[in-house]
Amino acid sequence: MKPGVNLPASLRNIYRELRDDVGAKPVTHGYLKSWATQGVLMLNACLTVRAGAPNSHAGKGWEKFTDAAIRVVNDLPRRVVFLLWGTYARKKAKLIDTARHTIIEGVHPSPLSAYNGFFGSRPFSKVNAALVDAGDTPIDWQLPEDPK
């Protein structure tokens, strides 16, 4: 998201776990371009929601799109690390060839579940360990303070 947009609670929780897991200093913006340029794709099962109503757009067609996106990534010739947070994401594991790719599963970072297993789960160091194990470069999770 562009600078100046308020951080969603889930992203604040992600930043907290980043700090605790890999020592990344939390930033005040949600501009994740530096992750994207390193190959990180963040994708929700549904790409829109009515404000204050979690999963309000489930079953409206987004799942077909996000399933197709996962299939495209799954078909890439190189090994990919999939990080699946929450019940909806974990259901997507059936779309992934686990003989070729790594899946790391965990609790969603939302305020409703962060204290039930997201905090302390160390997903970012697990992703980097899987990348190194595959002979790939680990992700530099530290976002720049000035997102320009």
Secondary structure, 3 states (H helix, E strand, C coil): CCCCCCCCHHHHHHHHHHHHHHCCCCCCCCCCHHHHCCCCCCCCCCCCCECCECCCCCCCCHHHHHHHHHHHHHCCCCCCEEEEECHHHHHHHHHCCCCCCEEEEECCCCCCCHHHCCCCCCHHHHHHHHHHHCCCCCCCCCCCCCCC
